[in-house]
Amino acid sequence: MKNILMIIFITLFSLSALSVGPAPEYMKGGTITVTLKDGKTYTYSTDEYAVVKRGPKSVESEKPAAVALEKAPEQSVQAAHQNILSLGLVRSKRGLRVSETASTVEVENKKEIGVSVQYQRLISDDLYLGGQIDTNQGVGINLGVGF
């Protein structure tokens, strides 16, 4: 019980030490007048209120100003490149492999690795049309989408 009373007494004493004391003698009975930008004035007693200098503004207390955003006019976006030239490796058919025996003939496609060249041209916003040839006598037409 004595410990509880001691804690209460210490707590009350510390709170009174933290409280703001009476106004200095030269401010007793005085007044504080505040004038706002719009011309309104307010008067406060120095016995009830104290004047405290403001510190620097903290980042948390600043509110960002509202910004009016204007929508930019829409512009058509052109692809970075109008033409595309590519090299590649292909494995394509090149000729036939024929093997004969006395009673049968076997025919098989030969597949070989070759080099290809491909060209594509932009024909609309994201659409490319092109062609391809390779060293194995292959030819192709292709359609691609840019992204």
BALUMMAR-488395 format. One record per residue: residue number from 1; residue in one letter; y, z, x of N, C-alpha, C in turn. Coordinates in Angstrom, 3 decimals. Layout:
N
   n res      n_v      n_w      n_u     ca_v     ca_w     ca_u      c_v      c_w      c_u
 NUM   A        Y        Z        X        Y        Z        X        Y        Z        X
...
This chain:
147
   n res      n_v      n_w      n_u     ca_v     ca_w     ca_u      c_v      c_w      c_u
   1   M   -1.193    0.000    0.820    0.000    0.000    0.000    1.259    0.000    0.866
   2   K    1.196    0.795    1.962    2.344    0.848    2.864    2.604   -0.522    3.478
   3   N    1.524   -1.269    3.789    1.682   -2.596    4.385    2.361   -3.565    3.432
   4   I    2.005   -3.496    2.165    2.607   -4.388    1.168    4.091   -4.087    1.024
   5   L    4.454   -2.792    0.954    5.863   -2.429    0.845    6.641   -2.862    2.086
   6   M    6.000   -2.745    3.245    6.649   -3.161    4.487    6.902   -4.673    4.471
   7   I    5.960   -5.469    4.009    6.115   -6.930    3.939    7.227   -7.297    2.970
   8   I    7.268   -6.611    1.817    8.326   -6.892    0.835    9.693   -6.551    1.428
   9   F    9.795   -5.403    2.097   11.064   -4.987    2.692   11.518   -5.985    3.766
  10   I   10.614   -6.422    4.625   10.954   -7.372    5.689   11.370   -8.708    5.089
  11   T   10.674   -9.141    4.036   11.009  -10.410    3.381   12.401  -10.349    2.770
  12   L   12.709   -9.250    2.070   14.039   -9.113    1.460   15.127   -9.075    2.529
  13   F   14.879   -8.378    3.620   15.861   -8.293    4.701   16.094   -9.665    5.343
  14   S   15.007  -10.428    5.571   15.164  -11.752    6.176   15.895  -12.707    5.248
  15   L   15.645  -12.644    3.945   16.345  -13.533    3.012   17.836  -13.230    2.986
  16   S   18.181  -11.924    3.068   19.611  -11.597    3.051   20.279  -12.047    4.346
  17   A   19.543  -12.069    5.441   20.101  -12.528    6.709   20.349  -14.023    6.689
  18   L   19.540  -14.778    5.951   19.696  -16.226    5.869   20.790  -16.649    4.898
  19   S   21.174  -15.787    3.986   22.176  -16.173    2.988   23.542  -16.309    3.641
  20   V   24.414  -17.087    3.006   25.762  -17.309    3.513   26.588  -16.069    3.205
  21   G   27.292  -15.626    4.190   28.095  -14.412    4.033   29.391  -14.703    3.269
  22   P   30.197  -13.686    3.124   31.474  -13.872    2.420   32.408  -14.779    3.207
  23   A   33.386  -15.301    2.518   34.352  -16.200    3.147   35.144  -15.431    4.193
  24   P   35.586  -16.117    5.264   36.431  -15.436    6.254   37.715  -14.909    5.591
  25   E   38.302  -13.925    6.209   39.475  -13.258    5.628   40.610  -14.231    5.329
  26   Y   40.854  -15.196    6.222   41.981  -16.117    6.011   41.729  -17.102    4.873
  27   M   40.460  -17.228    4.363   40.182  -18.157    3.262   40.060  -17.447    1.921
  28   K   40.044  -16.126    1.910   39.871  -15.398    0.652   41.046  -15.678   -0.275
  29   G   40.695  -15.976   -1.537   41.717  -16.241   -2.547   42.285  -17.648   -2.463
  30   G   41.771  -18.498   -1.576   42.282  -19.855   -1.426   41.596  -20.833   -2.379
  31   T   41.998  -22.083   -2.291   41.404  -23.130   -3.130   41.068  -24.353   -2.281
  32   I   40.081  -25.090   -2.756   39.698  -26.350   -2.136   39.956  -27.423   -3.176
  33   T   40.744  -28.436   -2.818   41.041  -29.533   -3.742   40.382  -30.806   -3.231
  34   V   39.610  -31.444   -4.112   38.913  -32.682   -3.777   39.534  -33.794   -4.603
  35   T   39.964  -34.877   -3.924   40.527  -36.033   -4.611   39.582  -37.212   -4.419
  36   L   39.131  -37.794   -5.531   38.208  -38.929   -5.476   38.970  -40.235   -5.351
  37   K   38.262  -41.321   -5.074   38.895  -42.641   -4.926   39.620  -43.064   -6.190
  38   D   39.067  -42.706   -7.334   39.690  -43.140   -8.590   40.887  -42.278   -8.984
  39   G   41.256  -41.293   -8.143   42.449  -40.485   -8.391   42.153  -39.147   -9.044
  40   K   40.952  -38.888   -9.514   40.622  -37.605  -10.137   40.609  -36.519   -9.073
  41   T   41.121  -35.339   -9.440   41.127  -34.213   -8.504   40.352  -33.051   -9.112
  42   Y   39.665  -32.327   -8.254   38.914  -31.148   -8.651   39.313  -30.021   -7.720
  43   T   39.463  -28.801   -8.283   39.869  -27.643   -7.504   38.783  -26.578   -7.599
  44   Y   38.397  -26.026   -6.424   37.355  -25.008   -6.360   37.900  -23.794   -5.617
  45   S   37.385  -22.603   -5.954   37.790  -21.369   -5.298   37.006  -21.213   -3.999
  46   T   37.703  -20.792   -2.926   37.019  -20.578   -1.644   36.157  -19.323   -1.679
  47   D   36.319  -18.479   -2.689   35.455  -17.310   -2.816   34.052  -17.709   -3.292
  48   E   33.957  -18.856   -3.991   32.658  -19.308   -4.512   32.056  -20.446   -3.689
  49   Y   32.877  -21.304   -3.112   32.385  -22.501   -2.428   32.851  -22.512   -0.981
  50   A   32.066  -23.168   -0.134   32.414  -23.308    1.279   32.516  -24.789    1.597
  51   V   33.309  -25.113    2.602   33.443  -26.493    3.048   32.527  -26.673    4.249
  52   V   31.624  -27.653    4.152   30.666  -27.909    5.225   30.820  -29.349    5.662
  53   K   30.960  -29.575    6.977   31.098  -30.929    7.502   29.769  -31.657    7.348
  54   R   29.863  -32.903    6.921   28.653  -33.721    6.778   28.160  -34.158    8.145
  55   G   26.827  -34.225    8.271   26.232  -34.731    9.501   26.115  -36.249    9.417
  56   P   25.519  -36.851   10.433   25.333  -38.311   10.376   24.379  -38.680    9.249
  57   K   24.598  -39.858    8.683   23.745  -40.301    7.584   22.337  -40.504    8.098
  58   S   21.384  -40.020    7.331   19.991  -40.247    7.720   19.532  -41.562    7.114
  59   V   18.561  -42.164    7.759   18.045  -43.455    7.306   17.427  -43.321    5.926
  60   E   16.811  -42.162    5.639   16.134  -41.975    4.366   17.117  -41.901    3.206
  61   S   18.342  -41.366    3.467   19.281  -41.183    2.369   20.045  -42.454    2.035
  62   E   20.046  -43.426    2.940   20.763  -44.658    2.659   19.949  -45.528    1.717
  63   K   20.607  -46.039    0.710   19.940  -46.942   -0.215   20.377  -48.361    0.115
  64   P   19.433  -49.300    0.191   19.833  -50.672    0.502   20.643  -51.263   -0.643
  65   A   21.638  -52.030   -0.281   22.471  -52.684   -1.286   21.668  -53.785   -1.965
  66   A   21.937  -53.961   -3.239   21.240  -55.026   -3.971   21.741  -56.373   -3.454
  67   V   20.830  -57.259   -3.222   21.176  -58.575   -2.696   20.807  -59.625   -3.734
  68   A   21.744  -60.479   -4.046   21.460  -61.567   -4.984   20.806  -62.697   -4.210
  69   L   19.629  -63.080   -4.644   18.913  -64.151   -3.965   19.107  -65.451   -4.722
  70   E   19.426  -66.475   -3.992   19.557  -67.786   -4.603   18.319  -68.591   -4.276
  71   K   17.833  -69.311   -5.257   16.659  -70.130   -5.038   17.073  -71.379   -4.267
  72   A   16.376  -71.605   -3.181   16.676  -72.776   -2.360   16.202  -74.034   -3.085
  73   P   16.907  -75.132   -2.926   16.453  -76.361   -3.569   15.104  -76.789   -3.010
  74   E   14.252  -77.259   -3.902   12.916  -77.659   -3.471   12.997  -78.923   -2.629
  75   Q   12.239  -78.915   -1.552   12.195  -80.066   -0.670   10.754  -80.494   -0.538
  76   S   10.547  -81.783   -0.470    9.178  -82.253   -0.278    8.794  -82.020    1.175
  77   V    7.603  -81.511    1.375    7.134  -81.204    2.718    6.308  -82.374    3.221
  78   Q    6.736  -82.938    4.316    6.013  -84.044    4.928    4.963  -83.482    5.873
  79   A    3.855  -84.167    5.980    2.834  -83.755    6.936    3.402  -83.909    8.348
  80   A    2.887  -83.122    9.265    3.403  -83.151   10.624    3.129  -84.499   11.291
  81   H    2.017  -85.128   10.957    1.639  -86.381   11.596    1.292  -87.424   10.545
  82   Q    1.810  -88.635   10.743    1.514  -89.751    9.845    0.185  -90.404   10.207
  83   N   -0.154  -90.416   11.493   -1.357  -91.085   11.987   -2.232  -90.092   12.735
  84   I   -3.532  -90.274   12.636   -4.484  -89.442   13.373   -5.463  -90.375   14.073
  85   L   -5.659  -90.168   15.372   -6.619  -90.938   16.148   -7.609  -89.938   16.736
  86   S   -8.913  -90.177   16.504   -9.938  -89.232   16.933  -11.032  -89.922   17.713
  87   L  -11.620  -89.175   18.640  -12.832  -89.598   19.346  -13.949  -88.663   18.921
  88   G  -15.172  -89.192   18.859  -16.269  -88.337   18.456  -17.593  -88.814   19.014
  89   L  -18.607  -87.970   18.857  -19.979  -88.325   19.208  -20.750  -88.556   17.922
  90   V  -21.554  -89.607   17.905  -22.361  -89.908   16.725  -23.814  -90.103   17.143
  91   R  -24.681  -89.852   16.206  -26.098  -90.189   16.383  -26.418  -91.112   15.228
  92   S  -26.515  -92.373   15.519  -26.695  -93.344   14.448  -27.842  -94.306   14.777
  93   K  -28.220  -95.073   13.758  -29.315  -96.039   13.909  -28.855  -97.199   14.782
  94   R  -29.773  -97.628   15.686  -29.449  -98.791   16.495  -30.754  -99.555   16.748
  95   G  -30.992 -100.462   15.903  -32.176 -101.315   16.074  -33.440 -100.697   15.516
  96   L  -34.540 -101.392   15.769  -35.849 -100.977   15.276  -36.809 -100.821   16.442
  97   R  -37.741  -99.912   16.281  -38.811  -99.737   17.246  -40.092 -100.237   16.551
  98   V  -40.718 -101.240   17.112  -41.898 -101.847   16.492  -43.105 -101.595   17.395
  99   S  -44.173 -101.130   16.773  -45.431 -100.978   17.510  -46.539 -101.666   16.710
 100   E  -47.303 -102.476   17.401  -48.349 -103.264   16.729  -49.728 -102.868   17.242
 101   T  -50.663 -102.828   16.358  -52.080 -102.695   16.709  -52.807 -103.871   16.065
 102   A  -54.092 -103.941   16.218  -54.851 -105.075   15.694  -54.754 -105.182   14.178
 103   S  -54.663 -104.060   13.472  -54.652 -104.134   12.011  -53.361 -103.634   11.368
 104   T  -52.435 -102.974   12.132  -51.212 -102.427   11.524  -49.986 -102.735   12.364
 105   V  -48.855 -102.725   11.688  -47.557 -102.847   12.356  -46.717 -101.656   11.885
 106   E  -46.212 -100.890   12.831  -45.338  -99.758   12.490  -43.915 -100.103   12.895
 107   V  -43.000  -99.904   11.950  -41.573 -100.157   12.197  -40.832  -98.830   12.015
 108   E  -40.012  -98.483   12.987  -39.270  -97.220   12.952  -37.831  -97.492   13.392
 109   N  -36.882  -96.828   12.738  -35.471  -96.950   13.140  -35.257  -96.195   14.445
 110   K  -34.515  -96.819   15.341  -34.141  -96.129   16.577  -32.799  -95.437   16.345
 111   K  -32.701  -94.178   16.751  -31.435  -93.439   16.652  -30.975  -93.118   18.060
 112   E  -29.716  -93.421   18.310  -29.156  -93.164   19.632  -27.826  -92.436   19.500
 113   I  -27.458  -91.743   20.546  -26.159  -91.071   20.587  -25.135  -92.070   21.120
 114   G  -23.974  -92.089   20.458  -22.920  -93.001   20.869  -21.554  -92.344   20.726
 115   V  -20.532  -93.089   21.076  -19.142  -92.615   20.994  -18.467  -93.346   19.851
 116   S  -17.643  -92.620   19.077  -16.936  -93.260   17.968  -15.431  -93.095   18.139
 117   V  -14.712  -94.037   17.553  -13.252  -93.973   17.502  -12.879  -94.033   16.030
 118   Q  -11.981  -93.124   15.619  -11.581  -93.051   14.215  -10.058  -93.060   14.131
 119   Y   -9.534  -93.799   13.167   -8.095  -93.851   12.927   -7.868  -93.504   11.459
 120   Q   -6.881  -92.633   11.187   -6.520  -92.296    9.812   -5.012  -92.382    9.651
 121   R   -4.588  -92.801    8.473   -3.166  -92.945    8.152   -2.868  -92.148    6.889
 122   L   -1.747  -91.420    6.892   -1.313  -90.663    5.727   -0.882  -91.639    4.638
 123   I   -1.510  -91.542    3.461   -1.157  -92.469    2.371   -0.449  -91.773    1.214
 124   S   -0.547  -90.453    1.098    0.229  -89.687    0.119    0.425  -88.286    0.693
 125   D    0.866  -87.334   -0.108    1.230  -86.009    0.399    0.194  -85.400    1.343
 126   D   -1.045  -85.300    0.938   -2.077  -84.692    1.768   -3.314  -85.577    1.882
 127   L   -3.198  -86.851    1.631   -4.363  -87.737    1.583   -4.301  -88.754    2.715
 128   Y   -5.381  -88.850    3.484   -5.487  -89.778    4.610   -6.587  -90.794    4.329
 129   L   -6.344  -92.022    4.724   -7.342  -93.088    4.612   -7.541  -93.658    6.012
 130   G   -8.806  -93.917    6.378   -9.036  -94.390    7.731  -10.343  -95.138    7.890
 131   G  -10.583  -95.546    9.122  -11.798  -96.256    9.457  -12.356  -95.764   10.771
 132   Q  -13.655  -96.085   11.001  -14.346  -95.597   12.185  -15.302  -96.672   12.688
 133   I  -15.378  -96.779   13.995  -16.379  -97.651   14.613  -17.038  -96.868   15.742
 134   D  -18.279  -97.238   16.076  -18.948  -96.553   17.172  -19.689  -97.548   18.055
 135   T  -20.139  -97.065   19.196  -20.793  -97.926   20.183  -22.198  -98.353   19.752
 136   N  -22.716  -97.770   18.704  -24.032  -98.152   18.185  -23.893  -99.196   17.083
 137   Q  -22.770  -99.878   17.050  -22.449 -100.933   16.090  -22.335 -100.400   14.660
 138   G  -21.944  -99.137   14.534  -21.713  -98.557   13.211  -20.250  -98.716   12.828
 139   V  -20.017  -98.890   11.536  -18.665  -99.031   11.001  -18.583  -98.148    9.759
 140   G  -17.424  -97.498    9.551  -17.284  -96.664    8.365  -15.844  -96.600    7.903
 141   I  -15.692  -96.245    6.632  -14.369  -96.019    6.022  -14.384  -94.570    5.559
 142   N  -13.264  -93.872    5.758  -13.250  -92.475    5.341  -11.955  -92.126    4.638
 143   L  -12.023  -91.081    3.842  -10.901  -90.552    3.089  -10.839  -89.071    3.428
 144   G   -9.671  -88.562    3.810   -9.563  -87.157    4.203   -8.412  -86.474    3.515
 145   V   -8.480  -85.163    3.481   -7.441  -84.328    2.868   -6.851  -83.437    3.967
 146   G   -5.531  -83.422    4.089   -4.870  -82.568    5.057   -4.631  -81.183    4.472
 147   F   -4.747  -80.177    5.315   -4.468  -78.793    4.863   -3.970  -77.973    6.007
